[in-house]
Structure formats: structure tokens, C-alpha cells
Amino acid sequence: MKTLLSALMILVLISCSSVRVNHDYDKETKFSQYKTYNYYADMNTGLSELDTKRFLDALDNQLFQQGYKLAKEPDFFIDVSSKEYEEGPKSSFGIGLGGTERHVGGGVSIGVPVGQSNINRQITVDFVDENKKQLFWQAVSESTFKHNETPESRETIFKAIVVKMLSEFPPKP
């Protein structure tokens, strides 16, 4: 029952959230050759240690559900990186002043931002074939981020992001 409730929460979060994901891949890759994975040892995720654990746990869980296994000598490696950036307010209003005298015009306009700016987080997941030394699949997510989220909320958010990121892995032929 708990798993069903968790899955339902993730689906609601995905449908209501503003998580945007872009996927890219090497069209020459035979994705059926990949069954096992691991992470780069020197990976710098840009997340806190706790958020890194939450994100990687969500990634492991989703990959396991898709039939992939974590291995010491994997078929491919995963690199995760992220960055935060501030997005300015989307709304503004203008104040204008103008005048004319004998067909000569002039004016001044000032745009004033309305509302608060948002903090967004971009997370990039790269799948790399080390034997070929090549990136073969990538997903980049962008979503709003709040520093004051509870640990439970962060876990749910990361699960939703990972589900959306891996929704097109492997790509359909």
C-alpha cells in the first residue's frame, strides 16, 4: 500500500510540477547492449551530500525497475551534475511619460519588476560508455527549487525528477 501511495504521489507531482526535461542520445547506439551501470568515483554533483544520496537512490530505484543492475564492472558509467540559477520575475509593468510640441515627440518608460525571482535547479545525467569513451545518452532537467523543503519533500521531488528523466530511456526505436 505504501508503494502504491508513493507512486501516486510521484505521478501527481510530475503532472503538477514545472519539471522540464530534455533528452538527447547518439542514434547509432545499440541500447540493448547495456545491462549494468555504475557511477564515476570522482563525480561532483553540485548537490549537498544528503541530496546527492537522495537523487542517486531515486536513480538506482528507477533503473532497477527498468531492469538495469549496479555492477563493479559496468557496461556504462553515470555522471550527475547540477547547478542553481536565479530566474528573474516574469511580470513587470511599465510607467511611461511622453509629450509632444509641434510634432516633436519624446518619452520615458521604466519597467518595474513585479513579484519575486525563482531559484531553479538544472540537473544533468550523462550515460557514458567508457570502452568507447563516448557519451551515448543525456537528460537535462530544470525545475524550481526551494532551500527550505523538508527531507521527505526533497526525496519525493527527486523521485519525480528521475522518473521524468528516465521516461525516455532507452529511446524507442
N, CA, C and O of each residue as an XYZ file, in Angstrom:
692
protein
N       0.819     -1.189      0.000
C       0.000      0.000      0.000
C       0.870      1.263      0.000
O       0.563      2.245     -0.676
N       1.964      1.213      0.776
C       2.857      2.363      0.855
C       3.499      2.644     -0.505
O       3.680      3.803     -0.877
N       3.844      1.589     -1.247
C       4.451      1.754     -2.562
C       3.450      2.379     -3.535
O       3.814      3.237     -4.339
N       2.201      1.949     -3.459
C       1.165      2.487     -4.321
C       0.942      3.969     -4.026
O       0.803      4.775     -4.946
N       0.911      4.320     -2.755
C       0.734      5.713     -2.349
C       1.916      6.560     -2.816
O       1.734      7.681     -3.290
N       3.121      6.019     -2.681
C       4.326      6.728     -3.117
C       4.304      6.948     -4.636
O       4.625      8.036     -5.114
N       3.927      5.921     -5.380
C       3.852      6.029     -6.840
C       2.799      7.059     -7.250
O       3.004      7.830     -8.188
N       1.676      7.064     -6.540
C       0.621      8.034     -6.830
C       1.099      9.459     -6.558
O       0.801     10.371     -7.330
N       1.840      9.655     -5.460
C       2.380     10.972     -5.124
C       3.335     11.449     -6.222
O       3.312     12.620     -6.602
N       4.170     10.545     -6.729
C       5.126     10.900     -7.784
C       4.387     11.309     -9.052
O       4.750     12.293     -9.697
N       3.345     10.550     -9.410
C       2.574     10.889    -10.604
C       1.901     12.245    -10.476
O       1.874     13.018    -11.434
N       1.359     12.540     -9.305
C       0.731     13.836     -9.075
C       1.770     14.941     -9.167
O       1.530     15.983     -9.777
N       2.932     14.704     -8.554
C       3.998     15.702     -8.587
C       4.463     15.969    -10.010
O       4.692     17.120    -10.383
N       4.604     14.917    -10.807
C       5.063     15.070    -12.191
C       4.051     15.879    -12.990
O       4.423     16.776    -13.747
N       2.771     15.561    -12.819
C       1.763     16.237    -13.615
C       1.565     17.685    -13.189
O       1.227     18.530    -14.017
N       1.770     17.984    -11.910
C       1.545     19.346    -11.416
C       2.817     20.179    -11.382
O       2.754     21.406    -11.319
N       3.926     19.546    -11.422
C       5.176     20.286    -11.235
C       5.616     20.959    -12.520
O       5.084     20.715    -13.602
N       6.595     21.801    -12.355
C       7.135     22.501    -13.511
C       8.492     21.919    -13.876
O       9.420     22.659    -14.202
N       8.610     20.602    -13.822
C       9.857     19.945    -14.206
C       9.869     19.823    -15.729
O       8.971     19.238    -16.333
N      10.902     20.387    -16.322
C      11.086     20.284    -17.763
C      12.319     19.417    -18.013
O      13.347     19.588    -17.358
N      12.214     18.500    -18.950
C      13.329     17.602    -19.233
C      13.587     17.564    -20.734
O      12.665     17.454    -21.542
N      14.862     17.660    -21.081
C      15.294     17.476    -22.459
C      16.160     16.228    -22.522
O      17.013     16.005    -21.663
N      15.930     15.418    -23.547
C      16.700     14.190    -23.742
C      17.505     14.295    -25.028
O      17.076     14.932    -25.990
N      18.664     13.670    -25.037
C      19.465     13.593    -26.251
C      20.224     12.279    -26.223
O      20.557     11.776    -25.150
N      20.495     11.729    -27.372
C      21.224     10.461    -27.428
C      21.886     10.281    -28.786
O      21.526     10.923    -29.772
N      22.868      9.383    -28.802
C      23.565      9.018    -30.026
C      22.695      8.000    -30.757
O      22.471      6.897    -30.258
N      22.213      8.367    -31.923
C      21.284      7.495    -32.647
C      21.943      6.216    -33.172
O      21.242      5.295    -33.591
N      23.270      6.144    -33.157
C      23.980      4.945    -33.602
C      24.111      3.895    -32.481
O      24.530      2.766    -32.736
N      23.762      4.261    -31.271
C      23.948      3.377    -30.116
C      22.936      2.240    -30.117
O      21.754      2.439    -30.395
N      23.427      1.039    -29.798
C      22.562     -0.127    -29.607
C      22.312     -0.258    -28.107
O      23.117     -0.848    -27.388
N      21.202      0.291    -27.644
C      20.910      0.363    -26.217
C      20.708     -1.001    -25.575
O      20.842     -1.137    -24.359
N      20.390     -2.004    -26.370
C      20.174     -3.350    -25.820
C      21.464     -3.966    -25.269
O      21.399     -4.940    -24.519
N      22.627     -3.426    -25.622
C      23.896     -3.960    -25.121
C      24.182     -3.536    -23.681
O      25.086     -4.080    -23.048
N      23.431     -2.582    -23.163
C      23.686     -2.066    -21.820
C      22.735     -2.698    -20.802
O      21.515     -2.579    -20.909
N      23.323     -3.368    -19.816
C      22.537     -4.025    -18.762
C      22.974     -3.599    -17.365
O      22.187     -3.662    -16.421
N      24.227     -3.165    -17.231
C      24.766     -2.811    -15.917
C      25.358     -1.407    -15.947
O      25.767     -0.915    -16.999
N      25.397     -0.771    -14.781
C      25.896      0.602    -14.680
C      26.610      0.806    -13.352
O      26.515     -0.014    -12.439
N      27.322      1.914    -13.270
C      27.895      2.390    -12.014
C      28.122      3.881    -12.163
O      27.906      4.447    -13.234
N      28.560      4.516    -11.083
C      28.780      5.962    -11.083
C      30.271      6.250    -11.115
O      31.074      5.454    -10.629
N      30.637      7.381    -11.685
C      32.023      7.807    -11.635
C      32.398      8.071    -10.177
O      31.627      8.677     -9.433
N      33.578      7.616     -9.772
C      34.024      7.770     -8.385
C      34.281      9.238     -8.037
O      34.081      9.641     -6.891
N      34.713     10.026     -8.992
C      35.050     11.427     -8.732
C      33.925     12.396     -9.122
O      34.171     13.564     -9.422
N      32.705     11.893     -9.110
C      31.561     12.685     -9.523
C      31.324     13.854     -8.549
O      31.291     13.662     -7.334
N      31.161     15.051     -9.096
C      30.831     16.226     -8.304
C      29.436     16.668     -8.726
O      29.278     17.345     -9.742
N      28.424     16.286     -7.951
C      27.035     16.510     -8.361
C      26.585     17.952     -8.237
O      25.638     18.365     -8.906
N      27.249     18.723     -7.394
C      26.783     20.085     -7.153
C      25.647     20.140     -6.153
O      25.147     21.218     -5.831
N      25.234     18.967     -5.657
C      24.184     18.870     -4.642
C      24.837     18.675     -3.284
O      26.015     18.329     -3.195
N      24.068     18.898     -2.229
C      24.586     18.587     -0.902
C      24.786     17.076     -0.800
O      24.272     16.325     -1.628
N      25.514     16.640      0.193
C      25.751     15.210      0.373
C      24.438     14.450      0.566
O      24.259     13.360      0.022
N      23.520     15.034      1.344
C      22.231     14.373      1.584
C      21.380     14.347      0.315
O      20.752     13.333      0.010
N      21.358     15.462     -0.426
C      20.590     15.484     -1.668
C      21.204     14.576     -2.729
O      20.481     13.984     -3.530
N      22.529     14.461     -2.741
C      23.180     13.528     -3.669
C      22.717     12.110     -3.386
O      22.386     11.365     -4.308
N      22.693     11.733     -2.107
C      22.228     10.389     -1.730
C      20.768     10.184     -2.144
O      20.414      9.134     -2.679
N      19.931     11.178     -1.897
C      18.518     11.068     -2.275
C      18.364     10.902     -3.785
O      17.588     10.066     -4.248
N      19.105     11.699     -4.547
C      18.998     11.641     -6.007
C      19.502     10.304     -6.542
O      18.849      9.681     -7.379
N      20.667      9.865     -6.057
C      21.223      8.594     -6.543
C      20.361      7.407     -6.131
O      20.239      6.446     -6.889
N      19.757      7.456     -4.938
C      18.831      6.391     -4.528
C      17.628      6.334     -5.471
O      17.188      5.253     -5.865
N      17.103      7.503     -5.826
C      15.972      7.550     -6.758
C      16.389      7.014     -8.129
O      15.631      6.294     -8.779
N      17.598      7.371     -8.560
C      18.111      6.900     -9.849
C      18.301      5.381     -9.832
O      17.899      4.690    -10.767
N      18.918      4.866     -8.758
C      19.097      3.410     -8.625
C      17.759      2.686     -8.662
O      17.613      1.679     -9.355
N      16.787      3.195     -7.923
C      15.476      2.555     -7.850
C      14.801      2.522     -9.224
O      14.251      1.496     -9.623
N      14.842      3.624     -9.930
C      14.201      3.677    -11.237
C      14.917      2.799    -12.258
O      14.268      2.113    -13.047
N      16.240      2.814    -12.248
C      16.993      1.947    -13.170
C      16.736      0.473    -12.863
O      16.610     -0.340    -13.779
N      16.658      0.127    -11.578
C      16.351     -1.255    -11.189
C      14.977     -1.651    -11.728
O      14.803     -2.754    -12.247
N      14.013     -0.756    -11.604
C      12.665     -1.047    -12.112
C      12.658     -1.217    -13.628
O      11.787     -1.891    -14.177
N      13.619     -0.609    -14.293
C      13.714     -0.731    -15.746
C      14.606     -1.903    -16.162
O      14.824     -2.122    -17.353
N      15.129     -2.668    -15.175
C      15.884     -3.868    -15.492
C      17.394     -3.720    -15.505
O      18.085     -4.638    -15.946
N      17.931     -2.607    -15.042
C      19.375     -2.390    -15.013
C      19.913     -2.711    -13.623
O      19.210     -2.588    -12.620
N      21.185     -3.130    -13.591
C      21.797     -3.522    -12.320
C      23.073     -2.721    -12.082
O      23.831     -2.432    -13.007
N      23.285     -2.375    -10.819
C      24.512     -1.720    -10.383
C      25.607     -2.784    -10.343
O      25.396     -3.859     -9.781
N      26.778     -2.501    -10.932
C      27.844     -3.501    -11.012
C      29.215     -2.854    -10.818
O      29.406     -1.670    -11.096
N      30.171     -3.662    -10.333
C      31.541     -3.158    -10.160
C      32.228     -2.929    -11.498
O      33.008     -1.988    -11.642
N      31.947     -3.774    -12.470
C      32.476     -3.609    -13.821
C      31.294     -3.444    -14.779
O      30.843     -4.406    -15.402
N      30.805     -2.212    -14.882
C      29.550     -1.970    -15.606
C      29.729     -1.815    -17.120
O      30.833     -1.650    -17.639
N      28.579     -1.877    -17.791
C      28.540     -1.613    -19.228
C      28.655     -0.112    -19.514
O      29.177      0.299    -20.550
N      28.152      0.702    -18.566
C      28.255      2.151    -18.729
C      28.349      2.836    -17.370
O      27.970      2.280    -16.339
N      28.870      4.066    -17.405
C      29.003      4.875    -16.196
C      28.027      6.042    -16.262
O      27.626      6.491    -17.335
N      27.663      6.515    -15.079
C      26.745      7.643    -14.970
C      27.465      8.808    -14.298
O      28.162      8.641    -13.297
N      27.278      9.978    -14.870
C      27.787     11.207    -14.267
C      26.589     12.124    -14.022
O      25.732     12.288    -14.891
N      26.540     12.717    -12.828
C      25.454     13.619    -12.457
C      26.066     14.966    -12.082
O      27.027     15.023    -11.315
N      25.517     16.030    -12.614
C      25.956     17.371    -12.243
C      24.733     18.268    -12.133
O      23.693     17.996    -12.732
N      24.869     19.332    -11.364
C      23.747     20.262    -11.226
C      24.255     21.667    -10.985
O      25.404     21.884    -10.603
N      23.370     22.605    -11.220
C      23.680     23.987    -10.899
C      22.365     24.693    -10.585
O      21.302     24.331    -11.089
N      22.472     25.696     -9.747
C      21.323     26.518     -9.399
C      21.498     27.874    -10.055
O      22.616     28.368    -10.197
N      20.385     28.470    -10.452
C      20.431     29.808    -11.011
C      19.140     30.532    -10.658
O      18.101     29.918    -10.413
N      19.239     31.832    -10.642
C      18.089     32.650    -10.284
C      17.429     33.150    -11.554
O      18.079     33.687    -12.451
N      16.128     32.961    -11.606
C      15.349     33.427    -12.746
C      14.563     34.640    -12.279
O      13.843     34.569    -11.284
N      14.696     35.741    -12.982
C      14.018     36.975    -12.603
C      12.511     36.845    -12.675
O      11.989     35.902    -13.269
N      11.819     37.788    -12.074
C      10.361     37.753    -12.116
C       9.863     37.837    -13.552
O      10.443     38.538    -14.382
N       8.799     37.124    -13.832
C       8.274     37.069    -15.189
C       7.357     38.256    -15.498
O       7.130     38.572    -16.666
N       6.832     38.909    -14.470
C       5.892     40.001    -14.673
C       6.561     41.346    -14.411
O       7.440     41.468    -13.557
N       6.130     42.335    -15.156
C       6.576     43.691    -14.903
C       5.512     44.638    -15.443
O       4.684     44.253    -16.268
N       5.545     45.859    -14.978
C       4.664     46.844    -15.558
C       5.495     48.067    -15.897
O       6.541     48.312    -15.297
N       5.023     48.819    -16.849
C       5.782     49.964    -17.316
C       5.107     51.271    -16.929
O       3.881     51.365    -16.863
N       5.915     52.247    -16.681
C       5.429     53.591    -16.412
C       5.970     54.451    -17.536
O       7.177     54.473    -17.777
N       5.112     55.141    -18.207
C       5.552     55.942    -19.338
C       5.175     57.402    -19.189
O       4.190     57.743    -18.534
N       5.950     58.231    -19.788
C       5.714     59.665    -19.778
C       6.111     60.182    -21.146
O       7.183     59.845    -21.650
N       5.290     60.968    -21.733
C       5.633     61.468    -23.055
C       4.953     62.788    -23.324
O       4.060     63.208    -22.589
N       5.374     63.419    -24.360
C       4.768     64.690    -24.707
C       5.123     65.080    -26.113
O       6.091     64.580    -26.687
N       4.341     65.973    -26.665
C       4.631     66.462    -27.999
C       4.434     67.965    -28.025
O       3.601     68.516    -27.305
N       5.196     68.595    -28.847
C       5.020     70.022    -29.066
C       5.392     70.298    -30.504
O       6.550     70.173    -30.901
N       4.422     70.663    -31.253
C       4.609     70.960    -32.669
C       5.252     69.805    -33.428
O       6.238     69.984    -34.142
N       4.681     68.630    -33.262
C       5.080     67.402    -33.946
C       6.449     66.878    -33.518
O       7.043     66.063    -34.224
N       6.936     67.314    -32.419
C       8.177     66.783    -31.873
C       7.786     65.944    -30.669
O       7.096     66.426    -29.770
N       8.221     64.696    -30.647
C       7.803     63.806    -29.564
C       8.968     63.374    -28.705
O      10.134     63.497    -29.081
N       8.622     62.876    -27.568
C       9.644     62.374    -26.658
C       8.968     61.523    -25.609
O       7.750     61.600    -25.448
N       9.708     60.733    -24.906
C       9.088     59.902    -23.882
C      10.108     59.188    -23.047
O      11.270     59.037    -23.425
N       9.647     58.756    -21.907
C      10.470     57.991    -20.984
C       9.625     56.824    -20.519
O       8.446     57.003    -20.215
N      10.187     55.659    -20.456
C       9.469     54.485    -19.972
C      10.367     53.709    -19.024
O      11.563     53.549    -19.268
N       9.777     53.235    -17.952
C      10.525     52.468    -16.958
C       9.781     51.169    -16.699
O       8.578     51.197    -16.437
N      10.463     50.034    -16.765
C       9.863     48.739    -16.432
C      10.173     48.400    -14.989
O      11.329     48.428    -14.570
N       9.144     48.084    -14.239
C       9.316     47.751    -12.828
C       8.954     46.283    -12.635
O       7.827     45.892    -12.938
N       9.885     45.452    -12.137
C       9.567     44.038    -11.933
C       8.545     43.857    -10.815
O       8.566     44.570     -9.811
N       7.655     42.895    -11.009
C       6.625     42.581    -10.028
C       6.824     41.146     -9.571
O       6.994     40.255    -10.404
N       6.807     40.905     -8.286
C       6.934     39.556     -7.757
C       8.372     39.213     -7.416
O       9.277     40.038     -7.549
N       8.562     37.983     -6.975
C       9.885     37.525     -6.566
C      10.527     36.703     -7.679
O       9.848     36.141     -8.539
N      11.838     36.652     -7.634
C      12.529     35.795     -8.585
C      12.532     34.368     -8.045
O      12.424     34.145     -6.839
N      12.654     33.418     -8.948
C      12.667     31.996     -8.581
C      14.085     31.459     -8.625
O      14.908     31.894     -9.430
N      14.354     30.505     -7.746
C      15.611     29.773     -7.832
C      15.300     28.465     -8.558
O      14.418     27.711     -8.148
N      16.019     28.213     -9.615
C      15.843     26.999    -10.405
C      17.071     26.127    -10.268
O      18.170     26.604     -9.983
N      16.860     24.831    -10.478
C      17.961     23.885    -10.449
C      17.945     23.099    -11.750
O      16.910     22.605    -12.196
N      19.125     23.002    -12.339
C      19.292     22.191    -13.539
C      20.132     20.983    -13.152
O      21.229     21.130    -12.613
N      19.615     19.789    -13.428
C      20.345     18.554    -13.143
C      20.593     17.846    -14.471
O      19.673     17.633    -15.259
N      21.853     17.487    -14.702
C      22.238     16.780    -15.926
C      22.705     15.380    -15.574
O      23.536     15.200    -14.684
N      22.172     14.394    -16.272
C      22.581     12.996    -16.103
C      23.144     12.521    -17.435
O      22.456     12.530    -18.457
N      24.415     12.104    -17.406
C      25.093     11.597    -18.604
C      25.350     10.111    -18.460
O      25.818      9.663    -17.413
N      25.052      9.340    -19.492
C      25.395      7.925    -19.554
C      26.548      7.797    -20.540
O      26.430      8.176    -21.705
N      27.673      7.252    -20.054
C      28.900      7.221    -20.837
C      29.391      5.787    -20.993
O      29.471      5.039    -20.019
N      29.717      5.416    -22.217
C      30.342      4.124    -22.499
C      31.850      4.344    -22.417
O      32.449      4.932    -23.316
N      32.450      3.870    -21.340
C      33.891      4.084    -21.127
C      34.737      3.308    -22.128
O      35.830      3.755    -22.475
N      34.264      2.161    -22.601
C      35.023      1.394    -23.592
C      35.180      2.184    -24.881
O      36.241      2.161    -25.505
N      34.131      2.878    -25.276
C      34.174      3.696    -26.487
C      34.553      5.138    -26.189
O      34.753      5.936    -27.104
N      34.651      5.470    -24.903
C      34.957      6.841    -24.468
C      33.974      7.835    -25.081
O      34.361      8.850    -25.660
N      32.665      7.502    -24.932
C      31.694      8.373    -25.551
C      30.397      8.451    -24.757
O      29.923      7.469    -24.187
N      29.846      9.658    -24.743
C      28.534      9.912    -24.178
C      27.506      9.342    -25.147
O      27.554      9.627    -26.343
N      26.562      8.526    -24.628
C      25.568      7.974    -25.544
C      24.141      8.368    -25.203
O      23.245      8.187    -26.027
N      23.904      8.909    -23.996
C      22.562      9.357    -23.619
C      22.671     10.447    -22.569
O      23.550     10.409    -21.708
N      21.763     11.430    -22.646
C      21.794     12.532    -21.690
C      20.376     13.031    -21.435
O      19.545     13.096    -22.342
N      20.124     13.380    -20.177
C      18.871     14.038    -19.807
C      19.223     15.259    -18.970
O      20.081     15.201    -18.089
N      18.550     16.357    -19.259
C      18.758     17.602    -18.516
C      17.396     18.056    -18.010
O      16.478     18.300    -18.793
N      17.277     18.168    -16.677
C      16.020     18.623    -16.088
C      16.186     20.029    -15.541
O      17.268     20.422    -15.104
N      15.112     20.767    -15.573
C      15.067     22.092    -14.959
C      13.793     22.179    -14.149
O      12.715     21.827    -14.627
N      13.923     22.652    -12.912
C      12.764     22.794    -12.039
C      13.034     23.870    -10.997
O      14.180     24.244    -10.749
N      11.956     24.358    -10.394
C      12.127     25.333     -9.328
C      12.665     24.616     -8.095
O      12.489     23.408     -7.933
N      13.312     25.371     -7.245
C      13.971     24.791     -6.078
C      13.781     25.704     -4.881
O      13.917     26.923     -4.981
N      13.465     25.098     -3.751
C      13.330     25.853     -2.506
C      14.273     25.247     -1.481
O      14.241     24.042     -1.228
N      15.106     26.086     -0.897
C      16.084     25.616      0.083
C      15.433     25.090      1.360
O      16.045     24.302      2.081
N      14.214     25.510      1.649
C      13.595     25.133      2.918
C      12.668     23.916      2.827
O      11.844     23.714      3.718
N      12.783     23.111      1.783
C      11.976     21.891      1.656
C      12.351     20.886      2.749
O      13.502     20.831      3.182
N      11.381     20.102      3.185
C      11.649     19.052      4.171
C      12.396     17.904      3.497
O      12.340     17.771      2.275
N      13.092     17.077      4.268
C      13.773     15.919      3.663
C      12.810     15.003      2.899
O      13.160     14.490      1.837
N      11.617     14.798      3.426
C      10.637     13.937      2.753
C      10.212     14.541      1.417
O      10.079     13.843      0.412
N      10.003     15.857      1.432
C       9.606     16.541      0.210
C      10.720     16.487     -0.836
O      10.461     16.269     -2.019
N      11.957     16.687     -0.389
C      13.095     16.610     -1.322
C      13.179     15.227     -1.956
O      13.416     15.102     -3.157
N      12.985     14.197     -1.150
C      13.033     12.824     -1.665
C      11.960     12.615     -2.729
O      12.230     12.041     -3.783
N      10.750     13.079     -2.452
C       9.649     12.934     -3.406
C       9.920     13.719     -4.682
O       9.635     13.243     -5.781
N      10.467     14.915     -4.540
C      10.790     15.742     -5.708
C      11.849     15.060     -6.567
O      11.719     15.009     -7.790
N      12.900     14.533     -5.930
C      13.947     13.849     -6.702
C      13.409     12.607     -7.403
O      13.791     12.321     -8.538
N      12.522     11.865     -6.735
C      11.911     10.695     -7.385
C      11.147     11.126     -8.630
O      11.246     10.487     -9.677
N      10.381     12.215     -8.515
C       9.601     12.700     -9.658
C      10.510     13.148    -10.796
O      10.229     12.877    -11.964
N      11.592     13.827    -10.458
C      12.537     14.288    -11.487
C      13.163     13.094    -12.201
O      13.256     13.082    -13.428
N      13.591     12.095    -11.440
C      14.233     10.910    -12.029
C      13.255     10.143    -12.910
O      13.623      9.705    -14.000
N      12.020      9.974    -12.458
C      11.023      9.272    -13.273
C      10.848      9.987    -14.610
O      10.793      9.347    -15.660
N      10.761     11.309    -14.566
C      10.592     12.066    -15.806
C      11.857     12.010    -16.672
O      11.769     11.931    -17.897
N      13.031     12.050    -16.032
C      14.287     11.987    -16.798
C      14.437     10.648    -17.507
O      14.849     10.601    -18.666
N      14.109      9.573    -16.827
C      14.308      8.235    -17.403
C      13.089      7.740    -18.193
O      13.064      6.596    -18.649
N      12.091      8.596    -18.350
C      10.900      8.176    -19.079
C      11.204      7.857    -20.549
O      10.445      7.141    -21.202
N      12.302      8.386    -21.054
C      12.657      8.131    -22.453
C      13.993      7.399    -22.560
O      14.721      7.550    -23.541
N      14.301      6.608    -21.540
C      15.479      5.757    -21.597
C      15.052      4.317    -21.409
O      14.313      4.016    -20.472
N      15.492      3.431    -22.263
C      16.176      3.692    -23.524
C      15.197      4.295    -24.540
O      13.988      4.079    -24.448
N      15.729      5.051    -25.507
C      14.844      5.661    -26.509
C      14.122      4.582    -27.313
O      14.649      3.496    -27.555
N      12.919      4.916    -27.710
C      12.144      3.988    -28.547
C      12.708      4.026    -29.964
O      13.025      5.093    -30.489
N      12.831      2.839    -30.579
C      13.400      2.809    -31.940
C      12.477      3.458    -32.964
O      12.809      3.512    -34.148
